[in-house]
Amino acid sequence: MPRLRLLIAFLIVLNIFALLVLWSGGSSTSAGEPERLNNQLNPDSLTLVAPAQECARYGGFSLAQADALTRQLRLQLPHLDVRRTSAEGREPVVLELRSSAAILEVIARSLARQNIQPAGACAKTPPSDPTTVGPAPDPRREKPNNNTGGKRR
């Protein structure tokens, strides 16, 4: 029994020593709130890019069905681009939906439950301007052009 007490006391002292070594800053880097703020991304230098526009085409609607579906989609998804590609006032009506691929997939599942299937490929649209994702140039790193010819005022 005395050996067990001695072993437990030794392990407690060893744990306290290990904690002191870890807490004393075993690494040379500083930590805490100031260092976290220095290491985080600068939100002013980030640029956001809209998701790529995909297209889905659905056809075979009457005018009333197309109007009802268009109203329903625009009510639920105000940023969804819904276009009629058939002649005005002629049936059957063809609708083209343009949005991100994820939104179009959800719409396709919902319409498939109503037995509405895609109808062909969408009309070609010109590609949008390519935009890169990444940090914008930091204006603070650019050297200002303040040449005064060596004269100071």
C-alpha positions as CSV (number, residue, x, y, z in Angstrom):
1,M,0.0,0.0,0.0
2,P,2.8,2.5,0.7
3,R,4.3,1.8,-2.7
4,L,1.0,2.5,-4.4
5,R,0.7,5.9,-2.5
6,L,4.2,6.8,-3.5
7,L,3.5,5.8,-7.2
8,I,0.3,8.0,-7.2
9,A,2.1,10.9,-5.7
10,F,4.9,10.6,-8.2
11,L,2.5,10.5,-11.1
12,I,0.7,13.6,-9.8
13,V,4.0,15.5,-9.5
14,L,4.9,14.3,-13.0
15,N,1.6,15.6,-14.5
16,I,2.0,18.9,-12.8
17,F,5.5,19.2,-14.2
18,A,4.3,18.4,-17.7
19,L,1.5,21.0,-17.4
20,L,3.9,23.6,-16.3
21,V,6.2,22.9,-19.3
22,L,3.3,23.1,-21.7
23,W,1.8,26.3,-20.1
24,S,5.2,28.0,-19.9
25,G,5.2,28.5,-23.7
26,G,7.0,25.5,-25.0
27,S,6.7,27.1,-28.4
28,S,8.3,30.4,-29.4
29,T,5.2,31.8,-31.1
30,S,3.0,34.1,-29.3
31,A,-0.6,33.1,-28.9
32,G,-3.8,34.7,-27.9
33,E,-6.2,37.3,-29.3
34,P,-3.7,39.7,-30.8
35,E,-1.9,36.9,-32.7
36,R,-5.3,35.5,-33.9
37,L,-6.2,38.9,-35.3
38,N,-2.9,39.2,-37.1
39,N,-3.3,35.8,-38.7
40,Q,-6.9,36.1,-39.9
41,L,-7.9,37.0,-43.5
42,N,-8.4,40.6,-44.4
43,P,-12.1,40.7,-45.3
44,D,-11.6,44.0,-47.3
45,S,-9.3,42.2,-49.7
46,L,-11.6,39.3,-50.6
47,T,-13.7,39.3,-53.7
48,L,-16.9,37.3,-54.1
49,V,-17.9,35.7,-57.3
50,A,-21.4,34.7,-58.3
51,P,-21.9,31.0,-58.9
52,A,-21.9,29.9,-62.5
53,Q,-25.2,30.1,-64.2
54,E,-26.6,26.8,-65.4
55,C,-29.8,26.3,-67.5
56,A,-32.7,23.9,-67.4
57,R,-35.4,23.8,-70.0
58,Y,-39.0,22.6,-69.4
59,G,-41.7,22.5,-72.1
60,G,-45.2,21.4,-73.0
61,F,-47.1,23.8,-70.8
62,S,-50.3,25.6,-71.6
63,L,-50.2,29.4,-71.1
64,A,-52.0,29.1,-67.8
65,Q,-49.7,26.4,-66.5
66,A,-46.6,28.3,-67.6
67,D,-47.9,31.5,-65.8
68,A,-48.7,29.6,-62.6
69,L,-45.4,27.8,-62.6
70,T,-43.5,31.1,-63.3
71,R,-45.3,32.8,-60.4
72,Q,-44.7,30.0,-58.0
73,L,-41.0,29.8,-58.8
74,R,-40.5,33.5,-58.6
75,L,-42.4,33.6,-55.3
76,Q,-40.1,30.9,-53.8
77,L,-36.9,31.9,-55.6
78,P,-36.9,35.7,-56.4
79,H,-33.5,35.6,-57.9
80,L,-34.3,32.7,-60.3
81,D,-34.2,33.8,-64.0
82,V,-37.3,32.3,-65.7
83,R,-37.6,32.9,-69.5
84,R,-40.2,31.9,-72.1
85,T,-38.5,30.8,-75.3
86,S,-41.6,30.1,-77.3
87,A,-43.5,32.7,-79.3
88,E,-45.7,35.0,-77.2
89,G,-49.3,33.7,-77.0
90,R,-48.5,30.3,-78.7
91,E,-48.7,26.9,-77.1
92,P,-46.9,24.8,-76.0
93,V,-44.9,27.1,-73.8
94,V,-41.2,26.4,-73.1
95,L,-39.6,27.8,-70.0
96,E,-35.8,28.2,-69.4
97,L,-34.7,28.4,-65.8
98,R,-31.2,29.9,-65.1
99,S,-29.6,29.7,-61.8
100,S,-26.8,27.7,-60.0
101,A,-26.6,24.0,-60.5
102,A,-27.7,23.2,-56.9
103,I,-30.9,25.3,-57.2
104,L,-31.7,23.8,-60.6
105,E,-31.3,20.3,-59.2
106,V,-33.7,21.0,-56.4
107,I,-36.2,22.4,-58.9
108,A,-35.8,19.4,-61.2
109,R,-36.6,17.0,-58.3
110,S,-39.7,19.0,-57.3
111,L,-40.9,19.1,-60.9
112,A,-40.2,15.4,-61.4
113,R,-42.6,14.7,-58.5
114,Q,-45.2,16.5,-60.6
115,N,-44.3,14.5,-63.7
116,I,-42.7,17.4,-65.4
117,Q,-39.5,16.4,-67.2
118,P,-36.8,18.5,-68.8
119,A,-37.3,19.3,-72.5
120,G,-34.1,19.5,-74.5
121,A,-31.1,21.8,-74.2
122,C,-31.1,25.5,-73.5
123,A,-30.3,28.2,-76.0
124,K,-26.7,29.1,-76.0
125,T,-25.8,32.3,-74.2
126,P,-22.5,34.2,-74.5
127,P,-20.1,33.3,-71.7
128,S,-19.8,35.8,-68.9
129,D,-16.5,37.6,-68.1
130,P,-14.1,35.3,-66.4
131,T,-13.5,36.3,-62.9
132,T,-10.8,34.9,-60.6
133,V,-11.4,34.1,-57.0
134,G,-8.9,35.2,-54.5
135,P,-7.7,38.2,-52.5
136,A,-7.8,41.6,-54.2
137,P,-4.5,43.5,-54.4
138,D,-3.7,45.2,-51.1
139,P,-3.7,49.0,-51.7
140,R,-1.4,49.5,-48.7
141,R,1.4,47.6,-50.3
142,E,1.4,49.8,-53.4
143,K,4.0,52.6,-53.1
144,P,2.4,56.0,-53.5
145,N,4.0,58.3,-56.1
146,N,4.8,61.3,-53.9
147,N,7.9,62.5,-55.7
148,T,8.3,66.1,-54.7
149,G,11.8,66.4,-56.3
150,G,13.6,66.1,-53.0
151,K,11.9,69.2,-51.5
152,R,10.1,68.9,-48.3
153,R,7.6,71.4,-47.1
